[in-house]
Protein backbone atom coordinates (compact mmCIF):
# COMPACT_ATOMS: atom_id res chain seq x y z
CA UNK A 1 0.00 0.00 0.00
CA UNK A 2 2.75 2.47 0.88
CA UNK A 3 4.64 1.68 -2.33
CA UNK A 4 1.58 2.38 -4.48
CA UNK A 5 0.92 5.62 -2.60
CA UNK A 6 4.52 6.77 -3.00
CA UNK A 7 4.57 5.93 -6.72
CA UNK A 8 1.22 7.62 -7.31
CA UNK A 9 2.22 10.75 -5.41
CA UNK A 10 5.62 11.13 -7.10
CA UNK A 11 4.28 10.49 -10.61
CA UNK A 12 1.33 12.77 -9.97
CA UNK A 13 3.63 15.60 -8.94
CA UNK A 14 5.82 15.05 -12.01
CA UNK A 15 2.75 15.09 -14.25
CA UNK A 16 1.53 18.28 -12.59
CA UNK A 17 4.93 19.96 -13.10
CA UNK A 18 5.03 19.01 -16.79
CA UNK A 19 1.46 20.22 -17.26
CA UNK A 20 2.28 23.59 -15.66
CA UNK A 21 5.42 23.96 -17.80
CA UNK A 22 3.49 23.25 -20.99
CA UNK A 23 0.97 25.98 -20.11
CA UNK A 24 3.65 28.71 -20.17
CA UNK A 25 3.29 31.35 -22.90
CA UNK A 26 7.04 31.75 -23.38
CA UNK A 27 7.66 28.05 -24.05
CA UNK A 28 8.26 28.56 -27.79
CA UNK A 29 9.75 32.04 -27.57
CA UNK A 30 13.41 32.22 -28.51
CA UNK A 31 15.18 35.31 -27.20
CA UNK A 32 18.66 35.84 -28.66
CA UNK A 33 21.55 36.14 -26.23
CA UNK A 34 23.15 39.55 -25.70
CA UNK A 35 26.40 38.54 -27.45
CA UNK A 36 24.77 36.70 -30.34
CA UNK A 37 24.95 38.19 -33.83
CA UNK A 38 21.69 38.45 -35.78
CA UNK A 39 21.39 36.09 -38.72
CA UNK A 40 20.64 37.40 -42.18
PDB file of N, H, CA, C and O in Angstrom:
ATOM      1  N   UNK A   1       0.815  -1.192   0.000  1.00  0.00           N
ATOM      2  CA  UNK A   1       0.000   0.000   0.000  1.00  0.00           C
ATOM      3  C   UNK A   1       0.865   1.265   0.000  1.00  0.00           C
ATOM      4  O   UNK A   1       0.581   2.205  -0.742  1.00  0.00           O
ATOM      5  N   UNK A   2       1.890   1.295   0.805  1.00  0.00           N
ATOM      6  H   UNK A   2       2.121   0.531   1.408  1.00  0.00           H
ATOM      7  CA  UNK A   2       2.751   2.470   0.879  1.00  0.00           C
ATOM      8  C   UNK A   2       3.500   2.664  -0.430  1.00  0.00           C
ATOM      9  O   UNK A   2       3.696   3.799  -0.864  1.00  0.00           O
ATOM     10  N   UNK A   3       3.924   1.572  -1.068  1.00  0.00           N
ATOM     11  H   UNK A   3       3.766   0.650  -0.716  1.00  0.00           H
ATOM     12  CA  UNK A   3       4.635   1.678  -2.334  1.00  0.00           C
ATOM     13  C   UNK A   3       3.748   2.277  -3.418  1.00  0.00           C
ATOM     14  O   UNK A   3       4.199   3.120  -4.194  1.00  0.00           O
ATOM     15  N   UNK A   4       2.502   1.852  -3.475  1.00  0.00           N
ATOM     16  H   UNK A   4       2.136   1.167  -2.845  1.00  0.00           H
ATOM     17  CA  UNK A   4       1.577   2.379  -4.476  1.00  0.00           C
ATOM     18  C   UNK A   4       1.306   3.857  -4.207  1.00  0.00           C
ATOM     19  O   UNK A   4       1.241   4.654  -5.143  1.00  0.00           O
ATOM     20  N   UNK A   5       1.149   4.226  -2.951  1.00  0.00           N
ATOM     21  H   UNK A   5       1.202   3.579  -2.191  1.00  0.00           H
ATOM     22  CA  UNK A   5       0.920   5.623  -2.597  1.00  0.00           C
ATOM     23  C   UNK A   5       2.126   6.485  -2.976  1.00  0.00           C
ATOM     24  O   UNK A   5       1.966   7.573  -3.529  1.00  0.00           O
ATOM     25  N   UNK A   6       3.318   6.003  -2.682  1.00  0.00           N
ATOM     26  H   UNK A   6       3.449   5.119  -2.233  1.00  0.00           H
ATOM     27  CA  UNK A   6       4.524   6.766  -2.998  1.00  0.00           C
ATOM     28  C   UNK A   6       4.687   6.912  -4.511  1.00  0.00           C
ATOM     29  O   UNK A   6       5.018   7.998  -4.987  1.00  0.00           O
ATOM     30  N   UNK A   7       4.465   5.856  -5.264  1.00  0.00           N
ATOM     31  H   UNK A   7       4.196   4.974  -4.877  1.00  0.00           H
ATOM     32  CA  UNK A   7       4.570   5.932  -6.721  1.00  0.00           C
ATOM     33  C   UNK A   7       3.516   6.862  -7.314  1.00  0.00           C
ATOM     34  O   UNK A   7       3.811   7.649  -8.214  1.00  0.00           O
ATOM     35  N   UNK A   8       2.296   6.770  -6.813  1.00  0.00           N
ATOM     36  H   UNK A   8       2.056   6.131  -6.082  1.00  0.00           H
ATOM     37  CA  UNK A   8       1.220   7.622  -7.314  1.00  0.00           C
ATOM     38  C   UNK A   8       1.494   9.086  -7.005  1.00  0.00           C
ATOM     39  O   UNK A   8       1.299   9.949  -7.862  1.00  0.00           O
ATOM     40  N   UNK A   9       1.938   9.367  -5.808  1.00  0.00           N
ATOM     41  H   UNK A   9       2.096   8.666  -5.113  1.00  0.00           H
ATOM     42  CA  UNK A   9       2.219  10.745  -5.415  1.00  0.00           C
ATOM     43  C   UNK A   9       3.371  11.327  -6.239  1.00  0.00           C
ATOM     44  O   UNK A   9       3.257  12.440  -6.751  1.00  0.00           O
ATOM     45  N   UNK A  10       4.457  10.603  -6.370  1.00  0.00           N
ATOM     46  H   UNK A  10       4.549   9.699  -5.953  1.00  0.00           H
ATOM     47  CA  UNK A  10       5.616  11.130  -7.104  1.00  0.00           C
ATOM     48  C   UNK A  10       5.296  11.314  -8.581  1.00  0.00           C
ATOM     49  O   UNK A  10       5.661  12.335  -9.164  1.00  0.00           O
ATOM     50  N   UNK A  11       4.628  10.355  -9.191  1.00  0.00           N
ATOM     51  H   UNK A  11       4.332   9.526  -8.717  1.00  0.00           H
ATOM     52  CA  UNK A  11       4.280  10.492 -10.606  1.00  0.00           C
ATOM     53  C   UNK A  11       3.220  11.573 -10.817  1.00  0.00           C
ATOM     54  O   UNK A  11       3.234  12.268 -11.833  1.00  0.00           O
ATOM     55  N   UNK A  12       2.325  11.713  -9.882  1.00  0.00           N
ATOM     56  H   UNK A  12       2.313  11.149  -9.057  1.00  0.00           H
ATOM     57  CA  UNK A  12       1.326  12.771  -9.973  1.00  0.00           C
ATOM     58  C   UNK A  12       1.961  14.150  -9.910  1.00  0.00           C
ATOM     59  O   UNK A  12       1.568  15.052 -10.650  1.00  0.00           O
ATOM     60  N   UNK A  13       2.939  14.319  -9.031  1.00  0.00           N
ATOM     61  H   UNK A  13       3.258  13.587  -8.429  1.00  0.00           H
ATOM     62  CA  UNK A  13       3.630  15.600  -8.938  1.00  0.00           C
ATOM     63  C   UNK A  13       4.448  15.885 -10.188  1.00  0.00           C
ATOM     64  O   UNK A  13       4.498  17.028 -10.643  1.00  0.00           O
ATOM     65  N   UNK A  14       5.087  14.867 -10.752  1.00  0.00           N
ATOM     66  H   UNK A  14       5.046  13.939 -10.383  1.00  0.00           H
ATOM     67  CA  UNK A  14       5.818  15.054 -12.007  1.00  0.00           C
ATOM     68  C   UNK A  14       4.874  15.429 -13.143  1.00  0.00           C
ATOM     69  O   UNK A  14       5.185  16.314 -13.941  1.00  0.00           O
ATOM     70  N   UNK A  15       3.738  14.773 -13.222  1.00  0.00           N
ATOM     71  H   UNK A  15       3.486  14.054 -12.574  1.00  0.00           H
ATOM     72  CA  UNK A  15       2.753  15.087 -14.255  1.00  0.00           C
ATOM     73  C   UNK A  15       2.230  16.510 -14.082  1.00  0.00           C
ATOM     74  O   UNK A  15       2.052  17.223 -15.070  1.00  0.00           O
ATOM     75  N   UNK A  16       1.986  16.928 -12.860  1.00  0.00           N
ATOM     76  H   UNK A  16       2.131  16.349 -12.058  1.00  0.00           H
ATOM     77  CA  UNK A  16       1.533  18.284 -12.589  1.00  0.00           C
ATOM     78  C   UNK A  16       2.586  19.308 -13.012  1.00  0.00           C
ATOM     79  O   UNK A  16       2.245  20.336 -13.596  1.00  0.00           O
ATOM     80  N   UNK A  17       3.851  19.041 -12.725  1.00  0.00           N
ATOM     81  H   UNK A  17       4.128  18.206 -12.250  1.00  0.00           H
ATOM     82  CA  UNK A  17       4.928  19.963 -13.095  1.00  0.00           C
ATOM     83  C   UNK A  17       5.048  20.084 -14.611  1.00  0.00           C
ATOM     84  O   UNK A  17       5.212  21.188 -15.129  1.00  0.00           O
ATOM     85  N   UNK A  18       4.968  18.973 -15.321  1.00  0.00           N
ATOM     86  H   UNK A  18       4.834  18.076 -14.900  1.00  0.00           H
ATOM     87  CA  UNK A  18       5.031  19.006 -16.790  1.00  0.00           C
ATOM     88  C   UNK A  18       3.839  19.762 -17.352  1.00  0.00           C
ATOM     89  O   UNK A  18       3.988  20.551 -18.285  1.00  0.00           O
ATOM     90  N   UNK A  19       2.672  19.530 -16.799  1.00  0.00           N
ATOM     91  H   UNK A  19       2.551  18.889 -16.041  1.00  0.00           H
ATOM     92  CA  UNK A  19       1.460  20.216 -17.260  1.00  0.00           C
ATOM     93  C   UNK A  19       1.585  21.730 -17.075  1.00  0.00           C
ATOM     94  O   UNK A  19       1.215  22.498 -17.963  1.00  0.00           O
ATOM     95  N   UNK A  20       2.108  22.157 -15.919  1.00  0.00           N
ATOM     96  H   UNK A  20       2.408  21.533 -15.197  1.00  0.00           H
ATOM     97  CA  UNK A  20       2.279  23.586 -15.662  1.00  0.00           C
ATOM     98  C   UNK A  20       3.329  24.190 -16.600  1.00  0.00           C
ATOM     99  O   UNK A  20       3.166  25.321 -17.058  1.00  0.00           O
ATOM    100  N   UNK A  21       4.401  23.452 -16.889  1.00  0.00           N
ATOM    101  H   UNK A  21       4.533  22.533 -16.518  1.00  0.00           H
ATOM    102  CA  UNK A  21       5.423  23.962 -17.798  1.00  0.00           C
ATOM    103  C   UNK A  21       4.890  24.104 -19.220  1.00  0.00           C
ATOM    104  O   UNK A  21       5.253  25.045 -19.925  1.00  0.00           O
ATOM    105  N   UNK A  22       4.041  23.186 -19.642  1.00  0.00           N
ATOM    106  H   UNK A  22       3.746  22.421 -19.068  1.00  0.00           H
ATOM    107  CA  UNK A  22       3.488  23.250 -20.989  1.00  0.00           C
ATOM    108  C   UNK A  22       2.478  24.377 -21.148  1.00  0.00           C
ATOM    109  O   UNK A  22       2.185  24.778 -22.274  1.00  0.00           O
ATOM    110  N   UNK A  23       1.940  24.894 -20.055  1.00  0.00           N
ATOM    111  H   UNK A  23       2.177  24.568 -19.140  1.00  0.00           H
ATOM    112  CA  UNK A  23       0.972  25.984 -20.110  1.00  0.00           C
ATOM    113  C   UNK A  23       1.630  27.363 -20.217  1.00  0.00           C
ATOM    114  O   UNK A  23       0.934  28.365 -20.381  1.00  0.00           O
ATOM    115  N   UNK A  24       2.954  27.424 -20.129  1.00  0.00           N
ATOM    116  H   UNK A  24       3.519  26.610 -19.996  1.00  0.00           H
ATOM    117  CA  UNK A  24       3.648  28.713 -20.168  1.00  0.00           C
ATOM    118  C   UNK A  24       3.574  29.322 -21.563  1.00  0.00           C
ATOM    119  O   UNK A  24       3.689  28.618 -22.566  1.00  0.00           O
ATOM    120  N   UNK A  25       3.380  30.651 -21.618  1.00  0.00           N
ATOM    121  H   UNK A  25       3.287  31.223 -20.803  1.00  0.00           H
ATOM    122  CA  UNK A  25       3.294  31.347 -22.898  1.00  0.00           C
ATOM    123  C   UNK A  25       4.657  31.472 -23.578  1.00  0.00           C
ATOM    124  O   UNK A  25       4.733  31.504 -24.806  1.00  0.00           O
ATOM    125  N   UNK A  26       5.722  31.541 -22.799  1.00  0.00           N
ATOM    126  H   UNK A  26       5.660  31.515 -21.802  1.00  0.00           H
ATOM    127  CA  UNK A  26       7.037  31.752 -23.381  1.00  0.00           C
ATOM    128  C   UNK A  26       7.768  30.443 -23.684  1.00  0.00           C
ATOM    129  O   UNK A  26       8.992  30.432 -23.815  1.00  0.00           O
ATOM    130  N   UNK A  27       7.034  29.358 -23.796  1.00  0.00           N
ATOM    131  H   UNK A  27       6.039  29.366 -23.690  1.00  0.00           H
ATOM    132  CA  UNK A  27       7.661  28.055 -24.050  1.00  0.00           C
ATOM    133  C   UNK A  27       8.349  28.018 -25.413  1.00  0.00           C
ATOM    134  O   UNK A  27       9.450  27.480 -25.536  1.00  0.00           O
ATOM    135  N   UNK A  28       7.706  28.589 -26.444  1.00  0.00           N
ATOM    136  H   UNK A  28       6.812  29.026 -26.344  1.00  0.00           H
ATOM    137  CA  UNK A  28       8.262  28.556 -27.793  1.00  0.00           C
ATOM    138  C   UNK A  28       8.946  29.850 -28.197  1.00  0.00           C
ATOM    139  O   UNK A  28       9.308  30.010 -29.363  1.00  0.00           O
ATOM    140  N   UNK A  29       9.131  30.766 -27.278  1.00  0.00           N
ATOM    141  H   UNK A  29       8.837  30.636 -26.331  1.00  0.00           H
ATOM    142  CA  UNK A  29       9.746  32.044 -27.573  1.00  0.00           C
ATOM    143  C   UNK A  29      11.254  31.926 -27.445  1.00  0.00           C
ATOM    144  O   UNK A  29      11.776  31.540 -26.399  1.00  0.00           O
ATOM    145  N   UNK A  30      11.952  32.265 -28.532  1.00  0.00           N
ATOM    146  H   UNK A  30      11.528  32.578 -29.382  1.00  0.00           H
ATOM    147  CA  UNK A  30      13.408  32.225 -28.511  1.00  0.00           C
ATOM    148  C   UNK A  30      13.932  33.641 -28.458  1.00  0.00           C
ATOM    149  O   UNK A  30      13.746  34.413 -29.399  1.00  0.00           O
ATOM    150  N   UNK A  31      14.588  33.988 -27.359  1.00  0.00           N
ATOM    151  H   UNK A  31      14.739  33.361 -26.595  1.00  0.00           H
ATOM    152  CA  UNK A  31      15.183  35.305 -27.197  1.00  0.00           C
ATOM    153  C   UNK A  31      16.675  35.168 -27.450  1.00  0.00           C
ATOM    154  O   UNK A  31      17.337  34.354 -26.805  1.00  0.00           O
ATOM    155  N   UNK A  32      17.222  35.960 -28.392  1.00  0.00           N
ATOM    156  H   UNK A  32      16.684  36.621 -28.916  1.00  0.00           H
ATOM    157  CA  UNK A  32      18.662  35.844 -28.657  1.00  0.00           C
ATOM    158  C   UNK A  32      19.486  36.328 -27.469  1.00  0.00           C
ATOM    159  O   UNK A  32      19.076  37.229 -26.736  1.00  0.00           O
ATOM    160  N   UNK A  33      20.639  35.722 -27.296  1.00  0.00           N
ATOM    161  H   UNK A  33      20.972  34.990 -27.892  1.00  0.00           H
ATOM    162  CA  UNK A  33      21.554  36.135 -26.229  1.00  0.00           C
ATOM    163  C   UNK A  33      22.102  37.515 -26.542  1.00  0.00           C
ATOM    164  O   UNK A  33      22.045  37.963 -27.687  1.00  0.00           O
ATOM    165  N   UNK A  34      22.633  38.191 -25.533  1.00  0.00           N
ATOM    166  H   UNK A  34      22.680  37.827 -24.603  1.00  0.00           H
ATOM    167  CA  UNK A  34      23.146  39.549 -25.697  1.00  0.00           C
ATOM    168  C   UNK A  34      24.345  39.580 -26.649  1.00  0.00           C
ATOM    169  O   UNK A  34      24.491  40.533 -27.415  1.00  0.00           O
ATOM    170  N   UNK A  35      25.198  38.566 -26.617  1.00  0.00           N
ATOM    171  H   UNK A  35      25.080  37.792 -25.995  1.00  0.00           H
ATOM    172  CA  UNK A  35      26.396  38.543 -27.452  1.00  0.00           C
ATOM    173  C   UNK A  35      26.201  37.889 -28.806  1.00  0.00           C
ATOM    174  O   UNK A  35      27.146  37.806 -29.591  1.00  0.00           O
ATOM    175  N   UNK A  36      25.011  37.430 -29.093  1.00  0.00           N
ATOM    176  H   UNK A  36      24.244  37.497 -28.456  1.00  0.00           H
ATOM    177  CA  UNK A  36      24.771  36.701 -30.344  1.00  0.00           C
ATOM    178  C   UNK A  36      24.519  37.669 -31.494  1.00  0.00           C
ATOM    179  O   UNK A  36      23.791  38.651 -31.351  1.00  0.00           O
ATOM    180  N   UNK A  37      25.133  37.373 -32.634  1.00  0.00           N
ATOM    181  H   UNK A  37      25.724  36.575 -32.750  1.00  0.00           H
ATOM    182  CA  UNK A  37      24.954  38.194 -33.825  1.00  0.00           C
ATOM    183  C   UNK A  37      23.662  37.815 -34.532  1.00  0.00           C
ATOM    184  O   UNK A  37      23.335  36.632 -34.619  1.00  0.00           O
ATOM    185  N   UNK A  38      22.914  38.808 -35.044  1.00  0.00           N
ATOM    186  H   UNK A  38      23.180  39.769 -34.973  1.00  0.00           H
ATOM    187  CA  UNK A  38      21.687  38.455 -35.781  1.00  0.00           C
ATOM    188  C   UNK A  38      22.014  37.774 -37.094  1.00  0.00           C
ATOM    189  O   UNK A  38      22.991  38.113 -37.761  1.00  0.00           O
ATOM    190  N   UNK A  39      21.190  36.817 -37.451  1.00  0.00           N
ATOM    191  H   UNK A  39      20.396  36.542 -36.908  1.00  0.00           H
ATOM    192  CA  UNK A  39      21.394  36.089 -38.722  1.00  0.00           C
ATOM    193  C   UNK A  39      20.667  36.802 -39.837  1.00  0.00           C
ATOM    194  O   UNK A  39      19.579  37.345 -39.644  1.00  0.00           O
ATOM    195  N   UNK A  40      21.275  36.794 -40.999  1.00  0.00           N
ATOM    196  H   UNK A  40      22.159  36.353 -41.156  1.00  0.00           H
ATOM    197  CA  UNK A  40      20.637  37.401 -42.183  1.00  0.00           C
ATOM    198  C   UNK A  40      19.956  36.376 -43.025  1.00  0.00           C
ATOM    199  O   UNK A  40      19.371  36.713 -44.055  1.00  0.00           O
TER     200      UNK A  40
END
